[in-house]
Amino acid sequence: MNLLKAGCRVAPVRGIIENSFQFKTDKLKKTVFGLDFHNPVGLGAGFDKNALYLNELAALGFGFIEIGTVTPKPQAGNEKPRLFRLPDDNALINRMGFNNDGVTTIKKRLEKHNATPSTRNQTPNPKLLIGGNIGKNKTTPNEDAWKDYSICFNELFDCVDYFVVNVSSPNTPGLRELQEKDALKKILSHLQNTNRGKAVPKPLLLKIAPDLTQSQLDDIVDLAFETELSGLVATNTTISRAQLSEKSTVKSQKIGAGGLSGMPVRERSTEVVSYLAKQTQGRIPIIASGGIFTGGDAQEKLDAGASLVQVWTGFVYEGPGIVKNICRQLAAD
Ligand SMILES: Cc1cc2nc3c(=O)[nH]c(=O)nc-3n(C[C@H](O)[C@H](O)[C@H](O)COP(=O)(O)O)c2cc1C
């Protein structure tokens, strides 16, 4: 990423990078929850946690980028090593633990990015859409979690285009308990009350785990309607190891706890997207995340009812050409 950053500082090099990695077409333009996406392929949360590489990621053609997870206070995250490859299965296991610079620093960075016309008004990427993925600090007890989400929401309000409430990371102890209906209702209601008080409210989405049961998914759907969410992000990483090959299973046992991403989560993510799309009758847009490497994988998620897709593990394994490759295949279909 630092090499890419250095390259993008030199205008002709940036031009070469953009020409090599961007796929230019009007065919993939899409308006979802009131935002105009120049293509439906985004970068999932957790890659640019600190909003350090927005310009460079834009050069690679992403239709949108989700920064964070951002917490109110900076935090170091878990001890290293905390990120592992399982190349036999095109997968990763991570237990990062929301390492980030904290909302104040990240806000300043976003303000600077947004104030620079050359980064905010590029062609063919007229405006890079930025999602703000928000969470709670490790030390904040769950009963006070809503306050952390509110702090991040208020601080980032003017700097991002949409918000994602992350209650589905397996790497902050107890976080996923916030997916339970009452806990979640408290967080989302507070945020929506603030949101409705703004001149122009921002789309608010919820990111969920692939490990939820059907009845938990039903609760999420009820709540999404009740709190008038703009969308759902499905899914985060899984704590299940059931889809791993024998070799990766052995390796994963040595690695220990963490969220599994990539190919092994693809099928379950699609299943969740499909279930949510059916239960919401397509009335709540879904951003699909989980095991997307190719145009075929992206199309599978769109066919299941998603409006947009995000890559993460696929970006690691496929490299910087992933957006172009996916867009080319989607445009050809
Ligand atoms: C190293 C790593 C860090 C991540 N950090 C976050 C995070 O901070 N917040 C979040 O909502 N998701 C996070 N994710 C989850 C991804 O955004 C994505 O939802 C998940 O990995 C499934 O997509 P994939 O199979 O394409 O990787 C992280 C994933 C990885 C691999």
The ligand as a Gaussian input file, in Angstrom:
#p B3LYP/6-31G(d) Opt

LIG

0 1
 C       -7.993000      -8.704000       8.549000
 C       -9.454000      -8.380000       8.508000
 C       -9.944000      -7.326000       9.259000
 C      -11.295000      -7.021000       9.246000
 N      -11.751000      -5.965000       9.981000
 C      -13.066000      -5.644000       9.954000
 C      -13.541000      -4.533000      10.681000
 O      -12.801000      -3.805000      11.334000
 N      -14.890000      -4.268000      10.631000
 C      -15.758000      -5.029000       9.896000
 O      -16.958000      -4.735000       9.876000
 N      -15.318000      -6.089000       9.189000
 C      -14.019000      -6.403000       9.196000
 N      -13.567000      -7.471000       8.466000
 C      -14.543000      -8.292000       7.713000
 C      -14.586000      -7.923000       6.230000
 O      -15.008000      -6.601000       6.032000
 C      -15.536000      -8.874000       5.471000
 O      -16.852000      -8.626000       5.890000
 C      -15.227000     -10.350000       5.694000
 O      -13.835000     -10.569000       5.676000
 C      -15.881000     -11.252000       4.652000
 O      -15.493000     -10.882000       3.351000
 P      -14.276000     -11.618000       2.539000
 O      -14.577000     -13.084000       2.545000
 O      -14.333000     -10.992000       1.188000
 O      -13.041000     -11.297000       3.267000
 C      -12.201000      -7.797000       8.464000
 C      -11.702000      -8.849000       7.692000
 C      -10.358000      -9.147000       7.695000
 C       -9.851000     -10.294000       6.864000

